[in-house]
Amino acid sequence: MSLRKPAVYAAWAWLVLVTGCGGADSGGDDDPRFDAPSTAGVRAPAAGGNSGAAANAGSGGADFGNGNGMMMSRPPVAMRDAGVNETTEPDDVKCGGAKFTPKIEKVIIPGNILLVADKSGSMEQPFPATGVQKGEAARTAIANAITGLQDMVKVGTVFFPDPTGCSGGDCSCNVPPFANTPPQIPFTPGPAFLTTWNTAYFPINNGNTPLSEGLQSADKALTDNLPTLTGTTVVVVVTDGAPNCVLDDVDLNDQVSILSPLPTKWLGMGVKTYVIGLPGADDLDAVTVLDSVALAGGTTKHIPASDPMTVQTELAKIIGESVTSNFESCMIPLEKQPPVPDDVNLVVTMNGMELAVDRDLGASGGWTLNPDLTHIVLQGTFCERARMGEYENITVVFGCVDVPPLDPPPPVM
């Protein structure tokens, strides 16, 4: 693939085409006229997250989303159309020409969050930064984080500890099984979950921190429900201290060995585990244990949250990552035929970096133009990765690009 000197291309959220370059560099790389053009709006999911009309949500592009890296059969949940926004502006495009966004259908797939939420006695203590009780502050922060994407997520909760079902004796380490009965909350669409969540978190129990038992209940929740959940599922542990109960008086290294297998197992099922540590979980032993759970779950280390806003912000990021978007087809329509087919280039954005995709990779990867020059066809592994949401966006350039190449896909075995 011939990579030429820089022309206009942009990392827009919908597929953007720039046309008119034809091969020869017209110079003027620093000319402000060559700034990236404005983009067409993306239609956000309507209430309910499944279908129907939606409001314009601002800029967007051929955004393949952020899948969990696993190819799975999953039904379309919200199909959207980018519409057409065509403008001929020869003086605004390097080499002259036109730019437009073609119609492209996009599938939005809701995510699933399993909260493993600490209700131990220490959650009655205040956040040092605000003076608000940790339990109340966490409840509000979690509700606020979910509210923004409530129509695009299902949420379930494992509370630990809780005396429900404990028959006499010391119930301070009791964790009820995950079932369709209180106090645990089954996977529920966001709006209904919020109604339940706002009452289910209380009362805070005068109990210990049975994290190991909480993870066991979470494992039951995933085993029973994951086969019926579409989209990306993540586990989020929110706690304010090191675990005890069955791990009380257990050597630190043994605690790590006991807690790590379940997050490791879930990661193998495509489920990442995040850990948010509230004040109280900041001593060395607690940090070591919580980091080990996060590392085993594929998220490297736990997230310290010294104030409620951090809880809200970090959880909102996690929820956003669970909502995936991609295309169900590897055929990308071109509203106009390229004037010089050999000068068509394809650029993807991966982890924030633009990379040129070689078309000369054959059926195992790369891409091609169909004989009528009306579509770009993504091929092989490149197609599958795009459909799984590995690339943030994809840009077609009728002309010149100067960006690093995308690594070729591994050979098909």
N, C-alpha and C positions, 0 to 999 in steps of 0.2 A: 504494500500500500504506500502510495506516495504521500508523504507528509510535507505540506508546503508552509510558507511563511504565514504569520498570524493574520487571520481574518476575523470577522465578528462571529463569535459563538457565545452562547450564554448558558449558565447553569440554571435554567428556569424549571419550574415545577411541572409544566406540561411540555410536550414535544415542540420544539421551536425550530423553524427552518430559516436559514439565511441564504439568499440566492443572489447570483449576479457576478460572482468572482471570476469564474471561468479559467483560472489558472495563473495569469500574470499578476504579479504584485503591483498594485498601483501606488505603493508607498504611503507615507503619512501615518505610520503606526501610532504616533502620539496625538493625532488629530482628535479633539474631543467629540467630533461628529461620529466617531466609531464606537461610542459608548453603547452598552447593551440596551436594546429597546425595551419598552414597557411590555407587560405580558397580559394575556387574557385571564379572566377570572376562573377559579376552580369552584365547582359546585360542591358545597359541603353536604353531608348526609342530613336528611330531614329528621325530625324528631322520631324516635323509634329505631333509627339507624338502618332500616331495611330498604325502604323504597320511598318514592314520592318526590315531590318538588323540594328544592332546597334553595337557601339564600346564597348569593355570591359570597365566597369566603376570601376573596382577594387573589393574590398572585398564585400561580401554581405551575406545573409542567409535566413532562412525561415521567411522572414520579412513580417508580416501581415500588416504593414503600420500604418497609423494614421488616421483612419476614424473619422467622426464627431459624432459618437455615435448613429446614426440613421440608421436602416436597411432600404434600399430602393432598388428598382429595377433599375439597372444601367448597360448598356451594357459594355462588355469588350472593352477597348480602346487600350491597348498595351499588348500583351501576350508575355512573355519571358520564356526562358528555361535555367535553371542553368547549364545544361550539367552534365557530370560525371567527377569527379577528384578523382580517387581511388589510394591509396598508402598503401601497406602493410608494416608497420614499427613496428614489435613486440617490439623493444627496446625503442620506443618513446611513447608508450601508456601504461598507468598504467595497470597492469595485463597482458600486451601483447595484440596483436590482430591487427586489421586494422581500418582505419578511411576513410570515403569517404562522398561525397556529392551526393545524388541521384538527378535524374531529377525531377524538380518540376516546374510546370507552375505558372506564377504570372501575375496578372492583375494590370496595372498602370492606374489610373484614374486621368485625369487632374483636377485641382482645378479652382475655379472662385473667382476673387477679384473684389469687388465694392469699388472703391476709392471715398471718399467724400473729395474733395480737395479745400482748402481755396485759393481764389484769391483776397482777400481783399487788400486795399491799403497798409497796413502795411507789406505785403509780398515783397514790394519794398525795405524795410530796409535790412541792411546786417546781416548775421550771425556774432555775435560778435567774434566767434572763428576763422573765416576765412576772414571776410570782404566781402564775396561774397553775392550778393543779395539773400534773402531767397527764393524768387520764383524760380530763376535760379538754386540755389543749390538744392532745393527740387525736381525740375523737373529732374535734372541730377541724383540725388540719387535714385529716384523712377525708372527711366529708367534703371539704372545699376542693381538695385535689381531684376527687372523683366527679364532682358536679360539672366541671368543664367538659368532660367526655362521657357523661353518664349515659348518653344514647349509643355509645360505641363500645361499651364494656359490660361484661358480667363479672360480678364479684361474689366471692364466698369468704367465710371467716371461721377460723379456729381460734377460740378464746382459751387462754391458759393463765391461771387455773380457773376453775368454776366448780362450785359444790354440787351442781345439778347431777342427780343420779348417784351421789355418794351416800351410802347407807351406813351412817354412824362412823365413829372413829375420827381420825384426823383427815379432813378433806382438803387440807391446804395444798396438796399436790395433785388434786383430781383434775383430769382433763376429759370432759365428756366426748364420746365418739362423734365424728362428723356425720350428721344425719339430717333429715328434714324436720328436726325438732329443735326448739331452743335449748341452750343458748347459741349453739353453732348456727351459722347462716349458710344455707346451701347456695350454690352458684345462682345468682339472681340478676336480672337486668338492672342496670344502674339506677334508674329512678326508684324502683321498688326496693332495691337494696338500701338506698339512702334513708328511706322511711324506717326500715327495720334497724339499721345501724345506729341511728340517733337515739334509740331507746335501749338497744341490746347491750351496749358497752357497759352500762351501769347496772347494778352497783359494782364498784371496785371491791375485790375480795381481799380479805386479810389473809392472803396466802403467800406461797413461795413462788419460785420462778421455774416451773417444770418445762423447760424448753425441749428437752429430749422427748418427753411425753407429748408435747405439742407437735413436734415434727412427726411423731408416729401417727397422730390423728390426721395431720396434713397428708401423710402418705396414703392413708385410707381414702381421703377425699380425692386425691389425684387418681388412684387406682380405679375408683368407682366411676369417676366422672370424665376423665380425660378422653376416653373413646367417643363420648357424645359431644364434646366441645369442639367447635370450629375455630380456626385462627390460633393465635399465639397465646400461650398460658404462661404466667410467671407466678412465683411465690414471693411474698414480701413479709419478712419477719420484722416486727416492731417490738423492741424490748428495752428495758432500762437497767439491765444488770446481767451478771453472769448466771448461768443456770445452776440449780441445786437439785433438790429432791433425789431422784435416783443417782444423780451425779454428785451429790453431797459427799465430801471427803474423798472424792476420786481424784487421782493425780491429774494435773493439767493436760499432760500428753495423752492420757487415757480419755479425758473428756473430748479432746479433738478427735481421737480415733472412733469414739462412740457416735459423735454428732455428724461426722463427715459423710458416712456412706449414703444416707438418704438424699441429701442434695446432689451427690455424685450420681446416684441412680436417676434422679429427676432430670438432671442435665442430659443424660443419655436418652431420655424420652423427649428431649427438646424443650424442657422447662428450666429456665434459669431461676436462681434463688438470690434475692436481694435482702440485705439486712440493714435496718435503720436502728442505730443505737441512740437512745435518749440519755440525758444526764443520769449518771449512776452506772452507765455501761462504759465508763471511760478509764477504769483502772486497768492495769497491765494485763491481769488474767482475763478480764472480760473482753478486752480488745483482742487478745490472742484467740479466744474461743470464737468470738463473732466473726473475726477475719477468716478463720478456718472454715466456717459454715459458708460464708460468701465465696471464698476461693473454690471450695468443692462444688458450689452451685454455679460457677462460671462467671462471677462478677468481681473477682479479684480480692476485694476487701469490703468491710462493712462501711456504711455511711454514717458518720457522727452527726448528730443533730442537736445543737446546743440551744435551739429556740424553735418554737412551733412553726415559724415560716419556713425553716429549712426542711422540716418534715413535709410540709405541704408542697414545696417546690420540688424536692427530690422525688416524692411519690408521683407528682404530676408528670415528671419526666419518664418515670418507669411506666406509668399507664400509657403515655403517648407512644412508647416503644412497643407496647403490646398490640396497638391498633395497626394493622397492616394494610397496605394498598399495593395493588399490582394489576397487570393486565392478564386477561384470560387468553390472549392471542399473541402470537409472535409476528403477526402481519401488521406493519405500521403503514397506514395509507399516506400517500403524498398528494396534496391538493393540486400540485403542479408538477409536471415532468421536469426533471433536472435538465438544464440546457446542455451541460457537458457531463454525461454519466460517469466518466472516469474521474471527475473532480468532486464526486460526492464523498463526503467523509462522515463518519459516525463517532461521536464523543459521548462517553458515559461519565457520570460523576459517582465516585466510589469513595466513601469516607471523606467527603469534602474535596476530593482531588479529581480534576478532569483528566481523562485518559482516552486516547484514540484507539478505536477497535479496528483491527486489521480485517478486511473482508476476505483475504486470501487464506482462510483457515479450513476451507472445505466444510463438509456436512457436520463435522464434529464441533464446530464453533464458528465464530465470525458471523457474517451476514452477506446478503446479496440483494441485488435489485431484480425484481421480476421482469420477464421479457417486455412487458408493456410499459415499464418504468412508472408504474402507478403505486407500487408498494416497496418498502424495504422489508425483507424477510430475515428475522433473526434465526440462527441455525444452532442445532445441537446443544451443547452445554451452555453456550451463551444465552440461548433462548430460555433454557430451564432456570438459569441463574436470574435472568431478568424477571421471569414469572414468579420466582420466590422472593422478589423484592431486594435483591442484593445491591442494586444500583439505585442511588437516590433519584437520578433522572437520566435522560438520554436526549442528545441533541443531534440533529441532522444539519450538516453544513454543505451548501452548494458552493464549494470554493476551497479555501485554504485553512489549514489548522497547523498549529505548532505546539503540541502537547505530548507528554510521554505516552508510550504505547501501553495498552492494557496487556497484562501477561496472558499469553495464550492458555486456553483451558487444557487440563491434563488429557492425555490421550485416552480414548475410549477403550476399555479393557474388553 
